[in-house]
């Protein structure tokens, strides 16, 4: 049996959570003090995901880059590939905050959206 550990970031307590695996199968989780901690650990150990924040190039603007973010978490193993996809993006102004920059990036169901307005 393999054991993995993590520190829960759901609340300031910072519980040290341990999980036991047999192969790929999660067998036991211990060390959490609340249901949210257990849910966080289960997801983090089995299918970790993250909100992606980045910047993309903007043409014909006094601002060279636009901050963007995913509207929902992406699988952690897709983050590097998503960053490469964003590096190929070049936008024209005007851009509105919340505007979809890339819909369903890499088939994850997450859209990359603008995090600010850019006017002419």
Secondary structure, 3 states (H helix, E strand, C coil): CEEEEEECCCCCCCCEEEEEEECCEEEEEECCCCHHHHHHHHHHHHCCEECCEEEEEEECCCCCEEEEEECCCEEHHHHHHHHHHHHCCEEECCECCCCEEECCHHHCCCCEEECCCECC
